[in-house]
Amino acid sequence: MTLIKSISGIRGTIGGTPGNGLTPVDIIKFTAAFGQWATARSGTKTMVIGRDARISGDMVRNLVAGTLQSIGIDVIDLGLSTTPTVELAVPAENAAGGIILTASHNPKQWNALKLLNDKGEFISEADGQEVLDLAESGELSFADVNQLGKVTFDDSWMQKHIDHILGLVLVDADAIRNAGFRIAIDCVNSSGGIFVPALLKALGVGTVYELYCEPDGKFPHNPEPLPENLTDLSKEVVKNRASLGIAVDPDVDRLCFVCEDGSMFGEEYTLVAVADYVLGQTQGNTVSNLSSTRALRDVTERAGGSYHAAAVGEVNVVTKMKEVNAIIGGEGNGGVIYPESHYGRDALVGIALFLTHLAKVNKPVSLLRSSYPNYFISKNKITLTPEMDIAKLLVRVEAKYQAQPHSTIDGLKIEFDEEWVHLRRSNTEPIIRIYSEGKSETVADNLARKIISDIKEILGDKNS
């Protein structure tokens, strides 16, 4: 069993013993700590919660809502919702914060508490540490019977979110409607199965082929929207001669597309395409994390803007976006952050902007994809073991490539002309991620193999 406490929240596998899995004891402890911290910080005793459709969701929701009540917090429960919807609701409801009950792309045995501040943004690493310290201190205080909080159920936020998207200046529902798109969708039997069809209808899409849109939490495949998990969607697009396919993860903050011929648009190019559209309307800067494709930099500079890199993690990208006044940003995993909407990854906003772009360029999705600089990313990982000294390992790799341009703001990223490799410890899983990019799949794979070989050589060095 696994329990991970990080910048991405409290994430773990359901069951096991306290401290070794996401058990009721852990859920209550961390929820109480966050609730106490958030209300003390904001002076407001209201909290917004929402969840994806995973099997453990209702159980976790009951524990979270009850715990918040027990410390005197009034709960606004959005029920089955999306991460970006909760992010929008928190400031609109003048809440102290929000908790999203989702393990994002992780399989069904996982769940998590994603923690938002009163702006509806993920809490910082420093704030997260304060919450963790409070949880471990045992200095939690619960309300007496006359001061218990109440729970209010509010199912209006899906429509509010959609109305908000339709109100964005760069979203053109008329253009989308006139394009006559036929779209296949894969919502992995989570809350996207409710939200994505409703959004597409509001945007004027007349024909939608729904695949895995029953929000019962029974994921039909690995829920991470990677090519190997989207073969059914690809077949659905080809079978129905659809204009494109759309896939989202369980909490609808990641987005990727399938071209009309069944080929993958590539999750790395979700942000590239949306940024291309936004930059074509407004000159400005962009941000993505260190593990994202160089194509965003190319597109940004071609439009006269400046590209900036941030450490992996949504909160890090948002911090950098604010620092450089970026007009669009996100992560190469299909996460689009559009500040005109809010500072959070939002697949629904991404869908609306992408479809507007596609309608205006008036070309097949595959041709739109071919118009961007072509890079290939190889994604690999090494499972951590207790004897691995990760910090020392990265120092050894850095020393080996000290003559190359490199960055240590988040693990180690080494650049080789138009190629790069990025090594970092995962925030959400007990692994080291090794991402490499090149102008061809072979180049990217060979670079990854070379670095993995270096790592194995270092780990096998008995004198290290």
TISE-53674 format. One record per residue (C-alpha): residue number from 0; x, y, z; residue in three letters. Coordinates in steps of 0.02 Angstrom, whole numbers, plus 50000, padded with zeros to 5 digits. Layout:
<rs>
+-----+-------+-------+-------+-----+
:   k :     X :     Y :     Z :   r :
+-----+-------+-------+-------+-----+
: NUM :     X :     Y :     Z : ALA :
...
+-----+-------+-------+-------+-----+
</rs>
This chain:
<rs>
+-----+-------+-------+-------+-----+
:   k :     X :     Y :     Z :   r :
+-----+-------+-------+-------+-----+
:   0 : 50000 : 50000 : 50000 : MET :
:   1 : 50058 : 50178 : 49967 : THR :
:   2 : 50032 : 50349 : 50046 : LEU :
:   3 : 50118 : 50499 : 49967 : ILE :
:   4 : 50114 : 50673 : 50045 : LYS :
:   5 : 50175 : 50803 : 49922 : SER :
:   6 : 50146 : 50965 : 49830 : ILE :
:   7 : 50010 : 50872 : 49735 : SER :
:   8 : 49911 : 50835 : 49893 : GLY :
:   9 : 49880 : 50679 : 49997 : ILE :
:  10 : 49876 : 50532 : 49878 : ARG :
:  11 : 49872 : 50347 : 49912 : GLY :
:  12 : 49798 : 50176 : 49883 : THR :
:  13 : 49638 : 50136 : 49974 : ILE :
:  14 : 49652 : 50019 : 50122 : GLY :
:  15 : 49793 : 49948 : 50226 : GLY :
:  16 : 49856 : 50020 : 50389 : THR :
:  17 : 49862 : 50204 : 50440 : PRO :
:  18 : 50014 : 50291 : 50369 : GLY :
:  19 : 50040 : 50156 : 50239 : ASN :
:  20 : 49886 : 50186 : 50132 : GLY :
:  21 : 49745 : 50311 : 50112 : LEU :
:  22 : 49644 : 50245 : 50259 : THR :
:  23 : 49497 : 50329 : 50349 : PRO :
:  24 : 49619 : 50378 : 50487 : VAL :
:  25 : 49732 : 50468 : 50363 : ASP :
:  26 : 49587 : 50550 : 50272 : ILE :
:  27 : 49516 : 50619 : 50434 : ILE :
:  28 : 49684 : 50678 : 50501 : LYS :
:  29 : 49737 : 50773 : 50346 : PHE :
:  30 : 49563 : 50842 : 50310 : THR :
:  31 : 49550 : 50910 : 50488 : ALA :
:  32 : 49723 : 50987 : 50476 : ALA :
:  33 : 49687 : 51069 : 50310 : PHE :
:  34 : 49517 : 51132 : 50366 : GLY :
:  35 : 49589 : 51207 : 50525 : GLN :
:  36 : 49735 : 51285 : 50429 : TRP :
:  37 : 49625 : 51357 : 50290 : ALA :
:  38 : 49495 : 51434 : 50403 : THR :
:  39 : 49628 : 51511 : 50515 : ALA :
:  40 : 49712 : 51584 : 50361 : ARG :
:  41 : 49555 : 51655 : 50279 : SER :
:  42 : 49439 : 51688 : 50426 : GLY :
:  43 : 49301 : 51602 : 50329 : THR :
:  44 : 49217 : 51440 : 50384 : LYS :
:  45 : 49157 : 51375 : 50217 : THR :
:  46 : 49239 : 51241 : 50110 : MET :
:  47 : 49198 : 51177 : 49935 : VAL :
:  48 : 49219 : 50992 : 49895 : ILE :
:  49 : 49193 : 50890 : 49737 : GLY :
:  50 : 49244 : 50719 : 49676 : ARG :
:  51 : 49275 : 50614 : 49524 : ASP :
:  52 : 49178 : 50453 : 49497 : ALA :
:  53 : 49306 : 50326 : 49559 : ARG :
:  54 : 49237 : 50182 : 49663 : ILE :
:  55 : 49305 : 50245 : 49830 : SER :
:  56 : 49240 : 50422 : 49798 : GLY :
:  57 : 49080 : 50412 : 49898 : ASP :
:  58 : 49168 : 50336 : 50049 : MET :
:  59 : 49305 : 50468 : 50045 : VAL :
:  60 : 49175 : 50605 : 50021 : ARG :
:  61 : 49079 : 50550 : 50176 : ASN :
:  62 : 49237 : 50554 : 50281 : LEU :
:  63 : 49293 : 50723 : 50214 : VAL :
:  64 : 49124 : 50808 : 50231 : ALA :
:  65 : 49097 : 50738 : 50406 : GLY :
:  66 : 49270 : 50789 : 50463 : THR :
:  67 : 49247 : 50967 : 50399 : LEU :
:  68 : 49081 : 50977 : 50490 : GLN :
:  69 : 49165 : 50914 : 50648 : SER :
:  70 : 49280 : 51065 : 50653 : ILE :
:  71 : 49139 : 51188 : 50623 : GLY :
:  72 : 49155 : 51211 : 50435 : ILE :
:  73 : 49005 : 51228 : 50320 : ASP :
:  74 : 49028 : 51118 : 50167 : VAL :
:  75 : 48969 : 51157 : 49991 : ILE :
:  76 : 48969 : 50987 : 49906 : ASP :
:  77 : 48970 : 50992 : 49715 : LEU :
:  78 : 48952 : 50802 : 49706 : GLY :
:  79 : 49021 : 50724 : 49547 : LEU :
:  80 : 49125 : 50865 : 49478 : SER :
:  81 : 49292 : 50908 : 49399 : THR :
:  82 : 49450 : 50981 : 49470 : THR :
:  83 : 49434 : 51144 : 49370 : PRO :
:  84 : 49251 : 51163 : 49420 : THR :
:  85 : 49296 : 51158 : 49604 : VAL :
:  86 : 49437 : 51281 : 49569 : GLU :
:  87 : 49312 : 51404 : 49496 : LEU :
:  88 : 49185 : 51376 : 49634 : ALA :
:  89 : 49301 : 51412 : 49782 : VAL :
:  90 : 49326 : 51600 : 49755 : PRO :
:  91 : 49149 : 51621 : 49688 : ALA :
:  92 : 49079 : 51547 : 49848 : GLU :
:  93 : 49199 : 51651 : 49956 : ASN :
:  94 : 49263 : 51488 : 50031 : ALA :
:  95 : 49417 : 51462 : 50138 : ALA :
:  96 : 49476 : 51331 : 50015 : GLY :
:  97 : 49428 : 51175 : 49924 : GLY :
:  98 : 49462 : 50989 : 49924 : ILE :
:  99 : 49450 : 50887 : 49765 : ILE :
: 100 : 49433 : 50701 : 49794 : LEU :
: 101 : 49526 : 50625 : 49648 : THR :
: 102 : 49685 : 50533 : 49610 : ALA :
: 103 : 49684 : 50608 : 49436 : SER :
: 104 : 49763 : 50485 : 49312 : HIS :
: 105 : 49801 : 50349 : 49440 : ASN :
: 106 : 49711 : 50180 : 49429 : PRO :
: 107 : 49554 : 50138 : 49526 : LYS :
: 108 : 49639 : 50082 : 49688 : GLN :
: 109 : 49704 : 50260 : 49714 : TRP :
: 110 : 49618 : 50414 : 49782 : ASN :
: 111 : 49680 : 50581 : 49846 : ALA :
: 112 : 49642 : 50747 : 49929 : LEU :
: 113 : 49692 : 50890 : 49814 : LYS :
: 114 : 49701 : 51048 : 49918 : LEU :
: 115 : 49653 : 51223 : 49857 : LEU :
: 116 : 49677 : 51392 : 49940 : ASN :
: 117 : 49544 : 51529 : 49946 : ASP :
: 118 : 49590 : 51581 : 49767 : LYS :
: 119 : 49546 : 51408 : 49703 : GLY :
: 120 : 49729 : 51372 : 49667 : GLU :
: 121 : 49836 : 51230 : 49731 : PHE :
: 122 : 49921 : 51272 : 49895 : ILE :
: 123 : 50107 : 51308 : 49889 : SER :
: 124 : 50241 : 51188 : 49949 : GLU :
: 125 : 50268 : 51297 : 50104 : ALA :
: 126 : 50083 : 51300 : 50144 : ASP :
: 127 : 50072 : 51114 : 50115 : GLY :
: 128 : 50212 : 51085 : 50239 : GLN :
: 129 : 50116 : 51187 : 50369 : GLU :
: 130 : 49965 : 51075 : 50343 : VAL :
: 131 : 50070 : 50917 : 50357 : LEU :
: 132 : 50154 : 50981 : 50515 : ASP :
: 133 : 49985 : 51022 : 50592 : LEU :
: 134 : 49919 : 50850 : 50548 : ALA :
: 135 : 50066 : 50764 : 50631 : GLU :
: 136 : 50067 : 50879 : 50784 : SER :
: 137 : 49904 : 50814 : 50854 : GLY :
: 138 : 49854 : 50993 : 50894 : GLU :
: 139 : 49684 : 50981 : 50812 : LEU :
: 140 : 49529 : 51054 : 50892 : SER :
: 141 : 49352 : 50997 : 50855 : PHE :
: 142 : 49189 : 51092 : 50876 : ALA :
: 143 : 49058 : 51059 : 51010 : ASP :
: 144 : 48886 : 51001 : 50959 : VAL :
: 145 : 48814 : 51175 : 50941 : ASN :
: 146 : 48954 : 51231 : 50824 : GLN :
: 147 : 48953 : 51089 : 50698 : LEU :
: 148 : 48954 : 51137 : 50515 : GLY :
: 149 : 48818 : 51096 : 50390 : LYS :
: 150 : 48824 : 51021 : 50217 : VAL :
: 151 : 48741 : 51100 : 50066 : THR :
: 152 : 48730 : 51007 : 49902 : PHE :
: 153 : 48750 : 51115 : 49747 : ASP :
: 154 : 48734 : 51037 : 49575 : ASP :
: 155 : 48729 : 51204 : 49482 : SER :
: 156 : 48915 : 51220 : 49454 : TRP :
: 157 : 48926 : 51118 : 49295 : MET :
: 158 : 48814 : 51243 : 49207 : GLN :
: 159 : 48904 : 51389 : 49288 : LYS :
: 160 : 49070 : 51320 : 49225 : HIS :
: 161 : 49001 : 51299 : 49049 : ILE :
: 162 : 48926 : 51474 : 49050 : ASP :
: 163 : 49093 : 51541 : 49107 : HIS :
: 164 : 49180 : 51455 : 48961 : ILE :
: 165 : 49053 : 51520 : 48835 : LEU :
: 166 : 49087 : 51695 : 48901 : GLY :
: 167 : 49274 : 51689 : 48861 : LEU :
: 168 : 49317 : 51810 : 48721 : VAL :
: 169 : 49422 : 51684 : 48625 : LEU :
: 170 : 49287 : 51548 : 48629 : VAL :
: 171 : 49179 : 51560 : 48472 : ASP :
: 172 : 49030 : 51444 : 48488 : ALA :
: 173 : 48957 : 51506 : 48323 : ASP :
: 174 : 49115 : 51455 : 48229 : ALA :
: 175 : 49113 : 51285 : 48314 : ILE :
: 176 : 48929 : 51260 : 48274 : ARG :
: 177 : 48954 : 51308 : 48091 : ASN :
: 178 : 49102 : 51189 : 48074 : ALA :
: 179 : 48985 : 51040 : 48094 : GLY :
: 180 : 49107 : 50938 : 48196 : PHE :
: 181 : 49072 : 50754 : 48230 : ARG :
: 182 : 49166 : 50709 : 48389 : ILE :
: 183 : 49201 : 50545 : 48479 : ALA :
: 184 : 49241 : 50557 : 48664 : ILE :
: 185 : 49317 : 50442 : 48795 : ASP :
: 186 : 49282 : 50498 : 48973 : CYS :
: 187 : 49347 : 50341 : 49060 : VAL :
: 188 : 49180 : 50317 : 49154 : ASN :
: 189 : 49212 : 50465 : 49268 : SER :
: 190 : 49139 : 50638 : 49290 : SER :
: 191 : 49195 : 50692 : 49117 : GLY :
: 192 : 49055 : 50581 : 49054 : GLY :
: 193 : 48934 : 50711 : 49123 : ILE :
: 194 : 49031 : 50871 : 49090 : PHE :
: 195 : 49107 : 50845 : 48917 : VAL :
: 196 : 48945 : 50800 : 48825 : PRO :
: 197 : 48858 : 50949 : 48909 : ALA :
: 198 : 48997 : 51066 : 48855 : LEU :
: 199 : 48999 : 51002 : 48676 : LEU :
: 200 : 48811 : 51024 : 48664 : LYS :
: 201 : 48826 : 51203 : 48729 : ALA :
: 202 : 48962 : 51237 : 48599 : LEU :
: 203 : 48845 : 51180 : 48461 : GLY :
: 204 : 48924 : 51012 : 48420 : VAL :
: 205 : 48780 : 50914 : 48345 : GLY :
: 206 : 48853 : 50740 : 48338 : THR :
: 207 : 48944 : 50661 : 48485 : VAL :
: 208 : 48993 : 50477 : 48495 : TYR :
: 209 : 49005 : 50436 : 48679 : GLU :
: 210 : 49128 : 50304 : 48736 : LEU :
: 211 : 49145 : 50260 : 48921 : TYR :
: 212 : 49037 : 50403 : 48983 : CYS :
: 213 : 48946 : 50311 : 49123 : GLU :
: 214 : 49013 : 50392 : 49284 : PRO :
: 215 : 49022 : 50231 : 49385 : ASP :
: 216 : 49210 : 50233 : 49418 : GLY :
: 217 : 49238 : 50069 : 49326 : LYS :
: 218 : 49383 : 50126 : 49221 : PHE :
: 219 : 49380 : 50022 : 49060 : PRO :
: 220 : 49568 : 50047 : 49037 : HIS :
: 221 : 49712 : 50132 : 49123 : ASN :
: 222 : 49640 : 50308 : 49150 : PRO :
: 223 : 49797 : 50403 : 49100 : GLU :
: 224 : 49760 : 50475 : 48926 : PRO :
: 225 : 49911 : 50401 : 48839 : LEU :
: 226 : 49911 : 50328 : 48662 : PRO :
: 227 : 49917 : 50148 : 48721 : GLU :
: 228 : 49759 : 50177 : 48824 : ASN :
: 229 : 49659 : 50260 : 48685 : LEU :
: 230 : 49649 : 50122 : 48555 : THR :
: 231 : 49460 : 50106 : 48577 : ASP :
: 232 : 49437 : 50293 : 48549 : LEU :
: 233 : 49546 : 50286 : 48394 : SER :
: 234 : 49438 : 50145 : 48323 : LYS :
: 235 : 49280 : 50243 : 48367 : GLU :
: 236 : 49342 : 50395 : 48271 : VAL :
: 237 : 49383 : 50293 : 48116 : VAL :
: 238 : 49224 : 50189 : 48123 : LYS :
: 239 : 49112 : 50342 : 48131 : ASN :
: 240 : 49218 : 50451 : 48016 : ARG :
: 241 : 49224 : 50577 : 48157 : ALA :
: 242 : 49312 : 50745 : 48142 : SER :
: 243 : 49416 : 50703 : 48295 : LEU :
: 244 : 49420 : 50612 : 48461 : GLY :
: 245 : 49433 : 50691 : 48633 : ILE :
: 246 : 49496 : 50604 : 48790 : ALA :
: 247 : 49504 : 50669 : 48968 : VAL :
: 248 : 49567 : 50595 : 49131 : ASP :
: 249 : 49451 : 50555 : 49279 : PRO :
: 250 : 49451 : 50732 : 49353 : ASP :
: 251 : 49451 : 50821 : 49184 : VAL :
: 252 : 49608 : 50927 : 49202 : ASP :
: 253 : 49705 : 50834 : 49067 : ARG :
: 254 : 49657 : 50831 : 48884 : LEU :
: 255 : 49714 : 50748 : 48725 : CYS :
: 256 : 49651 : 50725 : 48548 : PHE :
: 257 : 49641 : 50590 : 48415 : VAL :
: 258 : 49654 : 50644 : 48233 : CYS :
: 259 : 49519 : 50605 : 48104 : GLU :
: 260 : 49624 : 50461 : 48035 : ASP :
: 261 : 49639 : 50379 : 48207 : GLY :
: 262 : 49817 : 50437 : 48238 : SER :
: 263 : 49864 : 50523 : 48400 : MET :
: 264 : 49878 : 50712 : 48404 : PHE :
: 265 : 49993 : 50688 : 48554 : GLY :
: 266 : 49957 : 50750 : 48730 : GLU :
: 267 : 50114 : 50858 : 48721 : GLU :
: 268 : 50035 : 50953 : 48576 : TYR :
: 269 : 49871 : 50993 : 48665 : THR :
: 270 : 49951 : 51145 : 48747 : LEU :
: 271 : 50051 : 51186 : 48590 : VAL :
: 272 : 49893 : 51197 : 48483 : ALA :
: 273 : 49793 : 51297 : 48610 : VAL :
: 274 : 49941 : 51413 : 48637 : ALA :
: 275 : 49959 : 51436 : 48450 : ASP :
: 276 : 49779 : 51496 : 48442 : TYR :
: 277 : 49792 : 51611 : 48594 : VAL :
: 278 : 49958 : 51684 : 48536 : LEU :
: 279 : 49880 : 51719 : 48366 : GLY :
: 280 : 49752 : 51831 : 48451 : GLN :
: 281 : 49858 : 51910 : 48589 : THR :
: 282 : 50046 : 51931 : 48596 : GLN :
: 283 : 50123 : 51872 : 48758 : GLY :
: 284 : 50227 : 51744 : 48851 : ASN :
: 285 : 50204 : 51560 : 48886 : THR :
: 286 : 50258 : 51438 : 49021 : VAL :
: 287 : 50269 : 51249 : 49032 : SER :
: 288 : 50363 : 51132 : 49146 : ASN :
: 289 : 50537 : 51065 : 49112 : LEU :
: 290 : 50469 : 50898 : 49051 : SER :
: 291 : 50363 : 50975 : 48913 : SER :
: 292 : 50399 : 50982 : 48728 : THR :
: 293 : 50514 : 51112 : 48651 : ARG :
: 294 : 50377 : 51142 : 48521 : ALA :
: 295 : 50291 : 51266 : 48639 : LEU :
: 296 : 50450 : 51370 : 48643 : ARG :
: 297 : 50461 : 51366 : 48453 : ASP :
: 298 : 50279 : 51419 : 48430 : VAL :
: 299 : 50295 : 51556 : 48561 : THR :
: 300 : 50451 : 51632 : 48487 : GLU :
: 301 : 50377 : 51623 : 48312 : ARG :
: 302 : 50232 : 51729 : 48377 : ALA :
: 303 : 50351 : 51856 : 48455 : GLY :
: 304 : 50331 : 51801 : 48635 : GLY :
: 305 : 50450 : 51732 : 48765 : SER :
: 306 : 50446 : 51555 : 48830 : TYR :
: 307 : 50488 : 51513 : 49011 : HIS :
: 308 : 50513 : 51345 : 49099 : ALA :
: 309 : 50453 : 51298 : 49273 : ALA :
: 310 : 50478 : 51153 : 49390 : ALA :
: 311 : 50354 : 51009 : 49369 : VAL :
: 312 : 50193 : 51032 : 49467 : GLY :
: 313 : 50043 : 51141 : 49428 : GLU :
: 314 : 50078 : 51262 : 49571 : VAL :
: 315 : 50255 : 51290 : 49504 : ASN :
: 316 : 50191 : 51325 : 49329 : VAL :
: 317 : 50060 : 51446 : 49397 : VAL :
: 318 : 50191 : 51537 : 49501 : THR :
: 319 : 50302 : 51560 : 49349 : LYS :
: 320 : 50154 : 51613 : 49241 : MET :
: 321 : 50112 : 51752 : 49363 : LYS :
: 322 : 50295 : 51803 : 49374 : GLU :
: 323 : 50313 : 51825 : 49185 : VAL :
: 324 : 50133 : 51877 : 49151 : ASN :
: 325 : 50103 : 51728 : 49035 : ALA :
: 326 : 49944 : 51728 : 48933 : ILE :
: 327 : 49942 : 51538 : 48917 : ILE :
: 328 : 50035 : 51396 : 49001 : GLY :
: 329 : 50021 : 51222 : 49068 : GLY :
: 330 : 50102 : 51053 : 49063 : GLU :
: 331 : 50146 : 50931 : 48925 : GLY :
: 332 : 50029 : 50800 : 48998 : ASN :
: 333 : 49882 : 50887 : 48913 : GLY :
: 334 : 49857 : 51016 : 49049 : GLY :
: 335 : 49803 : 51188 : 48986 : VAL :
: 336 : 49806 : 51339 : 49103 : ILE :
: 337 : 49720 : 51493 : 49031 : TYR :
: 338 : 49728 : 51641 : 49153 : PRO :
: 339 : 49582 : 51732 : 49069 : GLU :
: 340 : 49479 : 51590 : 49144 : SER :
: 341 : 49575 : 51540 : 49301 : HIS :
: 342 : 49746 : 51480 : 49358 : TYR :
: 343 : 49716 : 51294 : 49348 : GLY :
: 344 : 49727 : 51155 : 49219 : ARG :
: 345 : 49557 : 51146 : 49135 : ASP :
: 346 : 49516 : 51018 : 49000 : ALA :
: 347 : 49346 : 51098 : 48969 : LEU :
: 348 : 49423 : 51268 : 48931 : VAL :
: 349 : 49553 : 51177 : 48825 : GLY :
: 350 : 49417 : 51090 : 48724 : ILE :
: 351 : 49327 : 51254 : 48689 : ALA :
: 352 : 49486 : 51346 : 48636 : LEU :
: 353 : 49548 : 51201 : 48529 : PHE :
: 354 : 49382 : 51179 : 48438 : LEU :
: 355 : 49375 : 51367 : 48405 : THR :
: 356 : 49552 : 51357 : 48334 : HIS :
: 357 : 49508 : 51205 : 48228 : LEU :
: 358 : 49350 : 51288 : 48161 : ALA :
: 359 : 49445 : 51445 : 48112 : LYS :
: 360 : 49593 : 51360 : 48026 : VAL :
: 361 : 49468 : 51249 : 47934 : ASN :
: 362 : 49582 : 51100 : 47907 : LYS :
: 363 : 49582 : 50919 : 47967 : PRO :
: 364 : 49657 : 50887 : 48138 : VAL :
: 365 : 49801 : 50787 : 48063 : SER :
: 366 : 49851 : 50935 : 47953 : LEU :
: 367 : 49843 : 51053 : 48102 : LEU :
: 368 : 49958 : 50935 : 48196 : ARG :
: 369 : 50081 : 50927 : 48050 : SER :
: 370 : 50094 : 51117 : 48050 : SER :
: 371 : 50188 : 51115 : 48216 : TYR :
: 372 : 50373 : 51078 : 48245 : PRO :
: 373 : 50390 : 50891 : 48260 : ASN :
: 374 : 50473 : 50823 : 48416 : TYR :
: 375 : 50460 : 50654 : 48500 : PHE :
: 376 : 50465 : 50625 : 48688 : ILE :
: 377 : 50519 : 50460 : 48763 : SER :
: 378 : 50447 : 50433 : 48936 : LYS :
: 379 : 50533 : 50307 : 49049 : ASN :
: 380 : 50544 : 50274 : 49234 : LYS :
: 381 : 50646 : 50183 : 49363 : ILE :
: 382 : 50561 : 50114 : 49518 : THR :
: 383 : 50640 : 50177 : 49678 : LEU :
: 384 : 50716 : 50061 : 49806 : THR :
: 385 : 50765 : 50105 : 49984 : PRO :
: 386 : 50952 : 50097 : 49950 : GLU :
: 387 : 50945 : 50227 : 49811 : MET :
: 388 : 51020 : 50396 : 49858 : ASP :
: 389 : 50927 : 50500 : 49729 : ILE :
: 390 : 51014 : 50665 : 49767 : ALA :
: 391 : 51185 : 50586 : 49753 : LYS :
: 392 : 51135 : 50497 : 49593 : LEU :
: 393 : 51082 : 50660 : 49509 : LEU :
: 394 : 51243 : 50745 : 49564 : VAL :
: 395 : 51343 : 50605 : 49482 : ARG :
: 396 : 51245 : 50620 : 49319 : VAL :
: 397 : 51263 : 50809 : 49322 : GLU :
: 398 : 51451 : 50793 : 49343 : ALA :
: 399 : 51460 : 50676 : 49194 : LYS :
: 400 : 51373 : 50805 : 49083 : TYR :
: 401 : 51436 : 50965 : 49163 : GLN :
: 402 : 51494 : 51034 : 48994 : ALA :
: 403 : 51314 : 51033 : 48929 : GLN :
: 404 : 51184 : 51168 : 48970 : PRO :
: 405 : 51083 : 51101 : 49116 : HIS :
: 406 : 50958 : 51152 : 49250 : SER :
: 407 : 50936 : 51089 : 49428 : THR :
: 408 : 50779 : 51186 : 49476 : ILE :
: 409 : 50684 : 51022 : 49471 : ASP :
: 410 : 50790 : 50866 : 49470 : GLY :
: 411 : 50911 : 50877 : 49324 : LEU :
: 412 : 50878 : 50932 : 49145 : LYS :
: 413 : 51020 : 50920 : 49018 : ILE :
: 414 : 51010 : 51000 : 48845 : GLU :
: 415 : 51095 : 50938 : 48687 : PHE :
: 416 : 51058 : 51063 : 48547 : ASP :
: 417 : 50876 : 51021 : 48502 : GLU :
: 418 : 50872 : 50870 : 48616 : GLU :
: 419 : 50854 : 50860 : 48805 : TRP :
: 420 : 50834 : 50737 : 48947 : VAL :
: 421 : 50750 : 50771 : 49114 : HIS :
: 422 : 50771 : 50663 : 49271 : LEU :
: 423 : 50664 : 50694 : 49424 : ARG :
: 424 : 50581 : 50607 : 49569 : ARG :
: 425 : 50393 : 50593 : 49542 : SER :
: 426 : 50278 : 50694 : 49656 : ASN :
: 427 : 50142 : 50563 : 49645 : THR :
: 428 : 50226 : 50392 : 49629 : GLU :
: 429 : 50382 : 50309 : 49704 : PRO :
: 430 : 50481 : 50320 : 49542 : ILE :
: 431 : 50612 : 50423 : 49451 : ILE :
: 432 : 50543 : 50490 : 49288 : ARG :
: 433 : 50661 : 50501 : 49140 : ILE :
: 434 : 50594 : 50607 : 48997 : TYR :
: 435 : 50695 : 50636 : 48838 : SER :
: 436 : 50652 : 50728 : 48678 : GLU :
: 437 : 50725 : 50731 : 48503 : GLY :
: 438 : 50679 : 50765 : 48323 : LYS :
: 439 : 50639 : 50582 : 48297 : SER :
: 440 : 50575 : 50440 : 48404 : GLU :
: 441 : 50738 : 50346 : 48380 : THR :
: 442 : 50842 : 50494 : 48439 : VAL :
: 443 : 50733 : 50518 : 48594 : ALA :
: 444 : 50736 : 50332 : 48636 : ASP :
: 445 : 50924 : 50320 : 48612 : ASN :
: 446 : 50954 : 50469 : 48725 : LEU :
: 447 : 50844 : 50392 : 48859 : ALA :
: 448 : 50935 : 50225 : 48845 : ARG :
: 449 : 51103 : 50314 : 48859 : LYS :
: 450 : 51051 : 50404 : 49019 : ILE :
: 451 : 50973 : 50247 : 49093 : ILE :
: 452 : 51135 : 50155 : 49055 : SER :
: 453 : 51231 : 50294 : 49144 : ASP :
: 454 : 51117 : 50279 : 49295 : ILE :
: 455 : 51136 : 50090 : 49304 : LYS :
: 456 : 51324 : 50109 : 49291 : GLU :
: 457 : 51324 : 50234 : 49434 : ILE :
: 458 : 51208 : 50125 : 49540 : LEU :
: 459 : 51319 : 49976 : 49507 : GLY :
: 460 : 51475 : 50071 : 49561 : ASP :
: 461 : 51513 : 50000 : 49732 : LYS :
: 462 : 51619 : 50152 : 49770 : ASN :
: 463 : 51477 : 50276 : 49744 : SER :
+-----+-------+-------+-------+-----+
</rs>
